C-alpha cells in the first residue's frame, strides 16, 4: 500500500519556530543553572514537544493512502429480458431468459464476497437495481426491443460511477434500439459479457421487415412490401395479411423453399380516411411453428389526400387570386379549391351546387377568404371561428373595393380598426419589412432578414387598401407599404384562439410574380410568399399552449409513457389529466381510461397509462384554478412492433466488441469460467485515495495544548514564574 504525505512549508513560520526553539534551549540550558537536571529536561521536553507540534501544524501536512472496500466495488449485472430472449435454444431446452437468470443468480452468489452485486433487467427500458436476482428478474417481464446502450448509460447514471468496478451483461447480443453500447460505456469501466443462445436462426418463420411509406394517399392503392424469412426448417408456405382495426385491407401468399430462405411479398393497400393510421401485418397458416411473436407487426403511416386542400372563398376571380393559386400549387401536393358565396351561410364550388361551408373546412390545411361584407357573413364568420378553434389557419384578403364585414366574433377576435386611406387606385406603395417581419417566416421568404429586405424593396409597388390600426389586435404587421404619408400595414400575422390568421391588405399583388424569374416562366416570389403563408397557417398546432407527446406504438404489456408540455407563465397550481379513448376494433370503441399526470420542471407533466392492444385517441388537458389552460390530442396504438423479432440468432460479436473496447472479456454462457476468473482478479478493484488533513487533526492540537499547559504548570511548581 502506497502512503504519501504532502506538506506546504511556510518559510516565515519555520524561521519563527526555529527562533523559539533556540530561545527555549538557551533559556533552560544557561539561565537556570541551579535547577535540577531532571526538572530542566522535563521542562525542555514539554517546550520542544509544543514547538514540534506547532511546526507540524505550520506545514499543513496531508496524508494520502489507497482504500478499497466492498461497498466501493460494485458489480452491475444487466439481464437481457427483451423479446428475443424467449427463444428456447439454451442448454436443456430452456429459454435464453431462463438461462440468463439462472447464471446471474449463481454468479451473484459466487462473487458476493468480492463485490457489492447489483442486478437489473432491461429491454427497451431499464428495470430497478437490487441485490436479489430473482426479484429483479420477476419484477421486469420485458418482451420489448433491445436497447443495451441505453441500459448501460442508465445504469452508470443511477449509481455513483466511482463505485462501479465492472459491468456484466447477459444477453443474446442482438441490439436493435437506442445508443451504441460502445459509445455509452465509459472507457475506464470494464464490461464483461456472457452470450446466451445459438448463433444460428431458430426453426421458425417470421416477419423480417416491412417497407411502408411514411405517407399514403387516401383512396389510392399503395404497395406494402413484407419480407418473410425462416430459420433452419424445411420448405414453408403461408399467408401475409394486412388489416386495420380488424378490417382486412389485403392478403397475399408466400413460399419459402428451404432452410434460411426468404421472400418479399407486395400487398396493395388502400386507406379511406386521412390522419394517423395503424396497420397490422400478420403471418397466417404457417404449420408446425408455435412461435407467434415474430408473426405480427404494427406499422404506423399517415394518410393524406392527394392534394392538401386550401379552400378559397371569393365572389370574383382576379389577377391577385390567380397569383395566389400559382404560388400555392407550385408545390404539387397542395391544391386550391375555388368557392363562391351562396346565400348567407352556404358556398358553391366552381360549377357545383351550394353546400355547407363547414364541409370544406373539415379537411382543409388552410383557408383563404375575401375580408368583406358579402363574403364574411355572420354564419360564415362563425364557421371560420370554429375552424380556428380547432387549430386551423385563415388568410383574410381585403377586397379591392373594401366594404368592412359586419361585426362578428371573427372581426372582434381579429381586432383591426378600419380607416380608409383615401389614396387613388393604383400602385402607390413599395413593400418593406416591418420590425416584426425580421423574424417571421412569412416575411423572410425562405431566407434571412437581409435577403428578404432586399427582395421586398425590389418588388413592384402595390396599392394598400385600408389603413389598419393594429392596436389591441393579436396580429402584428410583418410587411409594411411605404407611401408618401407614412407606412401602412400590408401583411399582418398572429394567432387567434388556437389557430393562425394572416391579413393581406393590398391590391395588385400579382405584380410580385412579374419579376425576372416570373417572366422566365417560374413563380417569382409567389411560391415563397403565398406557399409560405399556407404552410405557416397549416402549422397552427405549434402554437398550442398545451401539447401532448407519446410514442406512436407502445409494445403490449407496457404502460404508454405520456408527456404534456404547457406554456405557462408560472406552473404552480396547474393540473394535467390525460384520457385514452379506444377508437375502433378492440377494446370496444368508446371505452375510456383516465389518469392524472405528475408535474415536473418548466410546465411539463409526465405519467403513463396501462392500455391493452388497440388504437386509442389520447387527449391531454391542463387546468389551473378551475380554468382550462388548453388541450391537445394524438392518435396512438398498443401492439407488437416486431423489430425485436426480425433477427432471432444470437450475435456474440456485439458483446465481444463491447468487452474488447473496455478491457473486459466475453464468452458463451456455457463457458463462463474465464469471465468469472477475470472478475475475481484484484486488478478490477476500484481503489479510492483517502486523505487525512493532519493540520486540522484534533490530536495534533491536543498535544500542542497539553505540552504548553504542562510546561506552564511545571514552571509554577518549580517557582520559575
Residue pairs with C-beta under 8 A, 6 or more apart in sequence:
1 65
1 66
2 65
2 66
3 63
3 64
3 65
4 63
4 64
4 65
5 61
5 62
5 63
5 64
6 61
6 62
6 64
7 59
7 60
7 61
7 62
8 59
8 60
9 58
9 59
10 58
10 59
13 58
14 55
14 58
17 51
17 54
17 55
17 58
20 51
21 48
21 51
24 44
24 47
24 48
24 51
25 44
28 35
28 40
28 43
28 44
28 47
29 40
29 44
32 40
32 720
35 43
35 718
35 720
39 714
39 718
42 714
43 711
43 714
43 715
43 718
43 720
46 707
46 708
46 710
46 711
46 714
47 707
47 711
49 703
49 707
50 703
50 704
50 707
50 708
50 711
53 700
53 701
53 703
53 704
53 707
54 704
56 694
56 700
57 695
57 700
57 701
57 704
59 695
60 693
60 694
60 695
61 694
61 695
62 691
62 692
62 693
62 694
62 695
63 691
63 692
63 694
64 689
64 690
64 691
64 692
65 689
65 690
66 687
66 688
66 689
66 690
67 687
67 688
67 689
67 690
68 685
68 686
68 687
68 688
70 113
70 114
70 115
70 116
71 116
71 163
72 162
72 163
72 686
72 688
73 114
73 115
73 116
73 163
73 165
73 684
73 685
73 686
74 115
74 116
74 117
74 118
74 159
74 163
74 164
74 165
74 686
75 111
75 114
75 115
75 116
75 117
75 118
75 164
75 165
75 166
75 167
75 168
75 679
76 118
76 119
76 120
76 129
76 155
76 156
76 159
76 164
76 166
76 167
76 168
77 104
77 107
77 108
77 117
77 118
77 119
77 120
77 133
77 167
77 168
77 170
78 120
78 121
78 122
78 148
78 151
78 152
78 155
78 167
78 168
78 169
78 170
78 171
79 100
79 101
79 104
79 119
79 120
79 121
79 122
79 133
79 136
79 137
79 170
80 96
80 97
80 100
80 121
80 122
80 123
80 146
80 148
80 169
80 170
80 171
80 172
80 196
81 97
81 121
81 122
81 123
81 127
81 137
81 140
81 141
81 142
81 143
82 122
82 123
82 124
82 142
82 143
82 144
82 145
82 146
82 171
82 174
82 644
83 123
83 142
83 143
83 144
83 145
83 293
83 644
83 645
84 96
84 146
84 172
84 174
84 197
84 644
84 645
84 647
84 648
85 95
85 96
85 97
85 100
85 142
85 171
85 172
85 196
85 197
86 95
86 96
86 97
86 143
86 293
87 95
87 96
87 172
87 197
87 202
87 291
87 648
88 94
88 95
88 96
88 202
89 96
89 197
89 198
89 202
89 650
90 96
90 98
90 99
90 196
90 197
90 669
91 99
91 670
92 99
94 102
96 172
96 196
96 197
96 650
97 142
99 196
99 669
100 170
100 171
100 194
100 196
100 669
101 133
101 134
101 137
103 170
103 194
103 196
103 669
103 672
104 119
104 133
104 137
104 170
105 133
105 134
107 117
107 168
107 672
107 676
107 679
108 117
108 119
108 131
108 133
110 676
111 117
111 676
111 679
111 680
114 679
114 680
115 165
115 166
115 679
116 163
117 131
118 129
118 130
118 131
118 159
119 129
119 130
119 131
119 132
119 133
119 136
119 137
120 126
120 127
120 128
120 129
120 130
120 136
120 140
120 151
120 155
121 127
121 136
121 137
121 139
121 140
121 142
122 140
122 142
122 147
122 148
122 150
122 151
123 142
123 143
123 144
123 145
123 146
123 147
123 644
124 144
124 145
124 146
124 147
124 150
124 177
124 178
124 555
125 144
125 147
125 150
125 558
126 150
126 151
126 154
126 155
127 136
127 139
127 140
128 136
128 139
128 140
129 136
129 155
129 158
129 159
130 136
141 557
143 293
143 555
143 556
143 557
143 558
144 555
144 558
144 641
144 644
145 176
145 177
145 555
145 641
145 643
145 644
146 171
146 174
146 175
146 176
146 177
146 644
147 175
147 177
147 178
147 179
148 169
148 171
148 175
148 178
148 181
148 654
148 658
149 175
149 178
149 179
149 180
149 181
149 182
149 183
149 184
150 177
150 178
150 179
150 184
151 178
152 167
152 169
152 181
152 184
152 185
152 191
153 179
153 184
155 167
156 164
156 186
156 189
161 186
161 189
162 686
162 688
163 686
164 189
164 686
165 190
165 684
165 685
165 686
166 189
166 190
166 191
166 192
166 664
166 679
166 684
167 185
167 189
167 190
167 191
167 192
167 664
168 191
168 192
168 193
168 194
168 675
168 679
169 191
169 192
169 193
169 194
169 655
169 658
170 193
170 194
170 196
170 669
171 193
171 194
171 195
171 196
171 655
172 195
172 196
172 197
172 650
172 651
173 193
173 195
173 650
173 651
173 652
173 653
173 654
173 655
174 644
174 647
174 648
174 649
174 650
174 651
174 654
175 181
175 651
175 654
176 643
176 644
176 646
176 647
177 643
181 654
181 658
182 657
182 658
182 661
185 191
185 658
185 661
185 662
187 661
187 662
189 662
190 659
190 662
190 663
190 664
190 684
191 658
191 659
191 662
191 664
192 659
192 664
192 665
192 666
192 675
192 678
192 679
193 655
193 656
193 658
193 659
193 664
193 665
193 666
193 667
193 675
194 655
194 666
194 667
194 668
194 669
194 672
194 675
195 650
195 652
195 655
195 666
195 667
195 668
195 669
196 650
196 669
197 649
197 650
198 649
198 650
199 649
199 650
199 651
199 652
200 231
200 232
200 649
201 229
201 230
201 231
201 232
201 260
201 647
201 648
201 649
202 231
202 232
202 291
202 648
202 649
203 230
203 231
203 232
203 233
203 289
204 230
204 231
204 233
204 289
204 291
204 294
204 648
205 228
205 229
205 230
205 233
205 236
205 238
205 256
205 283
205 286
205 289
205 294
205 295
206 228
206 229
206 230
206 283
206 291
206 294
206 295
206 645
206 646
206 648
207 226
207 227
207 228
207 281
207 283
207 294
207 295
207 296
207 297
207 642
207 645
207 646
208 227
208 228
208 229
208 262
208 646
208 647
209 226
209 227
209 646
210 224
210 225
210 226
210 227
210 281
210 297
210 299
210 642
211 224
211 225
211 226
211 227
212 224
212 225
212 279
212 299
212 301
213 222
213 301
214 301
214 302
215 301
215 302
215 303
215 304
216 222
216 269
216 271
216 277
216 301
216 302
216 303
216 304
217 303
217 304
217 305
217 306
218 271
218 272
218 273
218 274
218 303
218 304
218 305
218 306
219 270
219 271
219 272
219 306
220 270
220 306
221 268
221 269
221 270
222 268
222 269
222 270
222 271
223 266
223 267
223 268
223 269
224 242
224 250
224 266
224 267
224 268
224 269
224 279
224 281
224 299
225 264
225 265
225 266
225 267
226 240
226 264
226 265
226 266
226 267
226 281
227 262
227 263
227 264
227 265
228 238
228 240
228 254
228 256
228 262
228 263
228 264
228 265
228 283
229 256
229 260
229 261
229 262
229 263
230 236
230 256
230 259
230 260
230 261
230 262
231 259
231 260
231 648
231 649
232 259
232 260
233 259
233 288
233 289
234 258
234 259
235 255
235 256
235 257
235 258
235 261
236 255
236 256
236 286
236 287
236 289
237 253
237 254
237 255
237 256
237 285
237 286
238 253
238 254
238 283
238 284
238 285
238 286
239 251
239 252
239 253
239 254
239 283
239 284
239 285
240 251
240 252
240 253
240 254
240 265
240 267
240 281
240 282
240 283
240 284
241 248
241 250
241 251
241 281
241 282
241 283
241 284
242 248
242 249
242 250
242 251
242 267
242 269
242 279
242 280
242 281
242 282
243 249
243 279
243 280
243 282
244 271
244 277
244 278
244 279
244 280
245 278
245 583
245 584
245 585
245 615
246 584
246 585
246 586
249 267
249 269
249 270
249 271
249 279
250 267
250 268
250 269
251 267
251 284
252 265
252 266
252 267
253 265
254 263
254 265
255 263
256 262
256 263
269 279
271 277
271 301
271 303
273 303
274 303
274 304
274 305
274 363
275 302
275 303
275 635
276 300
276 301
276 302
276 552
276 634
276 635
277 300
277 301
277 302
277 303
278 298
278 299
278 300
278 552
278 553
278 615
278 635
278 637
278 639
279 298
279 299
279 300
279 301
280 296
280 297
280 298
280 299
280 639
281 296
281 297
281 298
281 299
281 642
282 295
282 296
282 297
283 295
283 296
286 295
289 295
293 640
293 642
293 644
293 645
294 642
294 645
294 646
294 648
296 639
296 640
296 642
297 640
297 641
297 642
298 553
298 637
298 639
298 640
298 641
298 642
300 552
300 553
300 637
305 363
306 333
307 332
307 333
307 334
307 335
308 333
308 334
308 335
308 365
308 538
309 335
309 337
309 360
309 363
309 364
309 365
310 328
310 334
310 335
310 336
310 337
310 364
310 365
310 366
310 367
310 368
310 534
311 337
311 339
311 347
311 360
311 361
311 364
311 367
311 368
312 321
312 324
312 325
312 336
312 337
312 338
312 339
312 367
312 368
312 369
313 339
313 340
313 341
313 347
313 357
313 367
313 368
313 369
313 370
313 375
313 380
314 321
314 338
314 339
314 340
314 368
314 369
314 370
314 375
314 397
315 340
315 341
315 370
315 374
315 375
317 338
318 400
319 510
320 397
320 400
320 507
320 508
320 509
320 510
322 510
323 509
323 510
323 512
323 513
323 526
323 530
324 336
324 368
324 397
324 509
324 526
324 530
325 336
326 513
326 523
326 526
326 530
327 513
327 523
327 526
327 527
327 528
327 529
327 530
327 531
328 334
328 335
328 336
328 530
328 531
328 534
329 335
329 336
330 523
330 526
330 527
330 531
331 527
331 531
334 365
334 531
334 534
336 368
337 349
337 360
338 349
338 350
339 347
339 348
339 349
339 350
339 357
339 360
340 347
340 348
340 350
341 347
341 374
341 375
341 377
341 380
342 348
342 354
343 354
344 377
344 378
344 379
344 380
345 356
345 357
345 377
345 379
345 380
345 383
346 354
346 355
346 356
346 357
347 354
347 355
347 356
347 357
347 360
347 380
348 354
348 355
349 355
349 360
357 379
357 380
357 383
358 383
358 386
361 367
361 383
361 384
361 386
361 387
361 392
364 387
364 392
365 393
365 534
365 537
365 538
366 392
366 393
366 394
366 395
366 533
366 534
366 537
366 538
367 384
367 387
367 392
367 393
367 394
367 395
367 537
368 394
368 395
368 397
369 375
369 376
369 380
369 384
369 394
369 395
369 396
369 397
370 376
370 396
370 397
370 398
370 399
371 396
371 397
371 398
371 399
371 405
371 503
372 398
372 399
372 401
372 402
372 403
372 404
372 405
373 403
373 404
373 405
373 406
374 403
375 399
375 405
376 384
376 396
376 405
376 406
376 408
376 410
376 411
377 405
377 406
378 406
378 408
381 405
381 406
381 408
381 409
381 410
381 411
382 408
382 409
382 410
384 394
384 410
385 408
385 409
385 410
385 413
385 497
387 394
387 499
388 394
388 413
388 496
388 497
388 498
388 499
388 501
389 497
389 498
389 499
390 498
390 499
391 498
391 499
391 540
391 541
391 544
392 499
392 537
392 540
393 499
393 500
393 501
393 502
393 534
393 536
393 537
393 538
393 539
393 540
394 499
394 500
394 501
394 502
394 537
395 501
395 502
395 503
395 504
395 533
395 534
395 537
396 414
396 501
396 502
396 503
396 504
397 503
397 504
398 465
398 466
398 503
398 504
398 505
398 506
399 465
400 463
400 465
400 507
402 418
402 420
402 465
402 466
404 411
404 418
405 411
413 474
413 496
413 497
414 473
414 474
414 475
414 496
414 501
414 503
415 470
415 472
415 473
415 474
415 475
416 468
416 469
416 470
416 473
416 475
416 492
416 503
417 468
417 469
417 471
418 466
418 468
419 466
419 467
419 468
419 469
420 466
420 467
421 464
421 465
421 466
421 467
421 483
421 488
423 463
423 464
423 483
425 463
425 507
426 463
427 460
427 461
427 462
427 463
427 508
427 511
428 461
428 463
428 464
428 483
428 484
429 461
429 462
429 463
429 464
429 481
429 482
429 483
429 488
429 490
429 506
430 457
430 459
430 461
430 481
430 482
431 456
431 457
431 459
431 461
431 462
431 479
431 480
431 481
431 482
431 490
432 453
432 456
432 457
432 479
432 480
432 481
432 482
432 487
433 443
433 449
433 452
433 453
433 456
433 478
433 479
433 480
434 443
434 476
434 477
434 478
434 479
434 480
434 489
436 443
436 476
436 477
436 478
437 443
437 444
437 452
437 477
437 478
437 479
437 491
438 444
438 449
439 449
440 478
440 493
441 532
441 536
442 478
442 479
442 491
442 493
442 502
442 529
442 532
442 533
442 536
443 452
443 456
443 478
443 479
443 491
444 452
445 451
445 452
445 455
445 525
445 528
445 529
445 532
446 528
446 532
447 455
455 525
456 479
458 515
459 511
459 512
459 515
459 525
460 508
460 511
460 512
460 514
460 515
461 508
461 511
462 481
462 490
462 506
462 507
462 508
462 509
462 511
462 512
463 506
463 507
463 508
464 481
464 483
464 488
464 489
464 490
464 505
464 506
465 505
465 506
465 507
466 488
466 505
467 488
468 488
468 489
468 492
468 503
468 505
470 476
470 477
470 489
470 492
473 492
473 494
474 494
474 495
474 496
474 501
475 492
475 493
475 494
475 496
475 501
475 503
476 492
476 493
476 494
477 489
477 490
477 491
477 492
478 491
478 492
478 493
479 489
479 490
479 491
480 487
480 488
480 489
480 490
481 487
481 488
481 489
481 490
481 505
481 506
488 505
489 503
489 505
490 504
490 505
490 506
491 502
491 503
491 504
491 505
491 506
492 502
492 503
492 505
493 500
493 501
493 502
493 503
493 536
494 500
494 501
495 501
495 540
495 543
498 540
498 543
498 544
498 630
499 537
499 540
500 536
500 537
500 539
500 540
500 543
502 533
502 536
502 537
512 524
512 525
512 526
512 529
513 523
513 524
513 525
513 526
514 524
515 524
515 525
517 523
517 524
518 524
518 526
541 547
541 632
544 630
544 632
545 566
545 567
545 568
545 622
545 629
545 630
546 564
546 565
546 566
546 567
546 620
546 621
546 622
546 629
546 630
546 631
546 632
547 564
547 565
547 566
547 632
548 562
548 563
548 564
548 578
548 618
548 619
548 620
548 632
548 633
548 634
549 562
549 563
549 564
549 565
549 634
550 560
550 561
550 562
550 563
550 618
550 634
550 636
551 560
551 561
551 636
552 636
552 637
553 636
553 637
553 638
553 639
553 641
554 560
554 561
554 611
554 636
554 637
554 638
555 638
555 639
555 640
555 641
556 612
556 613
556 638
556 639
556 640
559 608
559 609
559 610
559 611
560 580
560 608
560 609
560 610
560 611
560 618
560 636
560 638
561 606
561 607
561 608
562 578
562 595
562 597
562 606
562 607
562 608
562 609
562 618
562 620
563 604
563 605
563 606
564 576
564 578
564 597
564 604
564 605
564 606
564 620
564 622
564 632
565 603
565 604
565 605
566 574
566 576
566 603
566 604
566 605
566 622
566 629
566 630
567 603
568 574
568 603
568 622
568 624
568 629
571 599
571 602
571 603
573 624
573 625
574 599
574 603
574 622
574 623
574 624
574 629
575 596
575 599
575 622
575 623
575 624
576 596
576 597
576 599
576 605
576 620
576 621
576 622
577 594
577 595
577 596
577 597
577 620
577 621
577 623
578 594
578 595
578 597
578 607
578 609
578 618
578 619
578 620
578 621
579 592
579 593
579 594
579 618
579 619
579 620
579 621
580 592
580 593
580 594
580 609
580 611
580 616
580 617
580 618
581 590
581 591
581 592
581 616
581 617
581 619
582 588
582 589
582 590
582 591
582 592
582 614
582 615
582 616
583 589
583 615
583 616
583 617
583 635
584 615
585 614
585 615
586 612
586 613
586 614
587 612
587 614
593 609
593 610
593 611
595 607
595 608
595 609
596 607
597 605
597 606
597 607
597 620
598 605
598 606
598 607
599 605
600 606
605 622
609 618
611 638
612 638
613 638
613 639
614 637
614 638
614 639
615 635
615 636
615 637
616 635
616 636
616 637
616 638
617 633
617 634
617 635
618 633
618 634
618 635
618 636
619 631
619 632
619 633
620 631
620 632
620 633
621 628
621 629
621 630
621 631
622 628
622 629
622 630
622 631
623 629
652 666
652 668
655 666
656 666
658 664
658 666
659 665
659 666
660 666
664 678
665 674
665 675
665 678
666 675
667 673
667 674
667 675
678 684
694 700
712 721
715 721
